[in-house]
């Protein structure tokens, strides 16, 4: 299985702005479903669906604590995503540097 296929659930989870906001909130502390719901403008069921997608992407951990389920950020799961994206950062750095060089040479030759 290729690395790109392994990242598909994480990218799917990150594709939604609500899920990215939930991840940001969970980066500060572990939260219950009720705590996440209180900070979002949506129903408990909708928040639960978002948490399930985040869990499927391995971006959060969910654990039982008595009658509650606590969700927390899984920061280790973000590293492969960042590594994949960093390739494109290097790509653009190289291409923009090349463009700068071409433009600089063009100005010098005028």
C-alpha positions in Angstrom: 0.0 0.0 0.0 1.4 3.4 -1.0 1.9 6.3 1.5 -0.6 8.4 -0.4 -3.3 5.7 0.2 -2.4 5.6 3.9 -3.0 9.3 4.2 -6.4 9.3 2.5 -8.4 9.1 5.7 -6.4 11.8 7.3 -6.8 14.1 4.3 -10.5 13.4 4.2 -10.8 14.3 7.9 -8.7 17.5 7.4 -10.8 18.6 4.3 -13.6 20.0 6.5 -13.2 23.3 8.3 -15.3 22.2 11.2 -13.1 19.2 11.8 -10.0 21.3 11.6 -11.5 23.6 14.2 -12.3 20.6 16.4 -8.7 19.4 16.1 -7.5 22.9 17.1 -9.7 22.8 20.2 -8.5 19.3 21.0 -4.9 20.4 20.7 -5.4 22.4 23.9 -6.9 19.6 26.0 -8.8 16.4 26.1 -12.6 17.0 25.8 -15.9 15.1 26.1 -18.5 15.1 23.4 -20.6 17.5 25.4 -17.6 19.9 25.8 -16.9 19.9 22.0 -20.6 20.3 21.2 -20.8 23.3 23.5 -18.1 25.0 21.5 -19.7 24.2 18.1 -22.8 25.6 16.5 -24.3 22.2 15.7 -26.1 19.2 17.2 -24.5 16.6 19.4 -25.1 14.0 16.6 -23.3 16.2 14.0 -20.3 16.7 16.3 -20.2 12.9 16.9 -20.1 12.3 13.2 -17.2 14.7 12.8 -15.3 13.0 15.7 -15.8 9.6 14.1 -14.3 10.9 10.8 -11.3 12.3 12.8 -10.9 9.0 14.5 -11.0 7.1 11.2 -8.2 9.4 10.0 -6.3 8.5 13.2 -6.1 12.2 14.0 -7.7 11.8 17.4 -7.8 9.2 20.2 -11.1 8.4 21.9 -11.1 6.7 25.3 -13.8 5.7 27.7 -13.7 7.3 31.2 -16.7 6.1 33.2 -19.8 7.1 31.2 -18.0 9.6 29.1 -15.9 9.3 26.0 -12.9 11.6 25.9 -11.3 12.8 22.7 -7.8 14.1 22.3 -5.5 15.1 19.5 -3.1 12.4 18.1 -0.2 14.7 17.1 1.8 11.8 15.8 -0.7 11.2 13.0 -0.1 14.7 11.7 3.6 14.1 11.0 3.0 12.0 7.8 0.6 14.7 6.6 3.1 17.5 7.2 5.9 15.4 5.6 3.8 14.9 2.5 2.9 18.6 2.3 6.5 19.6 2.9 7.4 18.1 -0.5 5.3 20.7 -2.2 6.7 23.5 0.0 10.2 22.5 -1.3 8.8 22.3 -4.9 7.4 25.9 -4.7 10.5 27.2 -3.0 12.7 25.8 -5.8 10.4 27.1 -8.6 10.0 30.5 -7.1 13.7 30.8 -6.6 14.2 29.9 -10.3 11.6 32.5 -11.3 13.4 35.1 -9.2 16.7 34.2 -10.9 15.1 34.5 -14.4 13.5 37.9 -13.6 16.7 39.2 -12.0 18.8 38.1 -15.1 16.2 39.7 -17.4 16.4 43.0 -15.5 20.2 43.0 -15.6 20.2 42.4 -19.4 17.9 45.3 -20.2 
